[in-house]
Structure formats: structure tokens, C-alpha cells
Amino acid sequence: MSVSQALAHLSAALEMAVGDQKPPRMFAGRLIGGFVKGVVMRDDSPLKRNTPTAPTLLVKDDRDFERERQRLEALLQRFCEGGEAVCTTHPHTFFGPMTPREWAVLQYKHLDHHLRQFGA
């Protein structure tokens, strides 16, 4: 994954958190998503390397760095300033129903995961 693809990937995840994207529940998520969500949310540990991602968040095409940087910045601002009211009530594609706090924790861990990946 290039830096530009990572920015697009992070934006897609934030779009899910604010309800701009509403992907259907994954079958595996229906089976074990609640359990895995509990493991991810239980402490401040970072996401593990090679953590699987939802197919809707995969970015395979080339992206323009500056455009994706601006897109991510705008989504982060919207997410942060909007508070609980901006979080979707649509279930996460894998984890299922999420509270605004869970959306916030997941977005922090996800951003941190990819920033570490690129040494930022």
C-alpha cells in the first residue's frame, strides 16, 4: 500500500464512521465480530500488523497524494468536531453495532496503525 492509498483507505474508514458509506455486515462479522470488537476495545493496545480489512476499504488503484490528504483532513475535522452526533448508527461491517465512543476508539487505533506503518 502506498501512502496515497493509505490516505484513501483511512478516509473510507472515516466515511463508514460518519455514515457516508454503509456497507453490509460481513458473514464472518456476524459470527465473531462482537467477540473481536471486545478484544480490540478492551485496552489501549495498537492494532496488530496484518489485521484483516473489509473489502470495501481496500484501495488498489493509484491515488493523488494531495487530494487524498485534503480529503482525510476534512473527514477528520468533521468527525472530531461533530462529536457523538456525527457517528453513524449503521452497524460496522465486521464489528456490528457501535457506540460513538467505540467509533472514536476504532478510528484512533486505525489511524495510529497506519501512521506507524509509514513511520509518521
Secondary structure, 3 states (H helix, E strand, C coil): CCHHHHHHHHHHHHHHHHCCCCCCCCHHHHHHHHHHHHHHHCCCCCCCCCCCCCHHHCCCCCCCHHHHHHHHHHHHHHHHHHHHHHCCCCCECCCECCCHHHHHHHHHHHHHHHHHHCCC
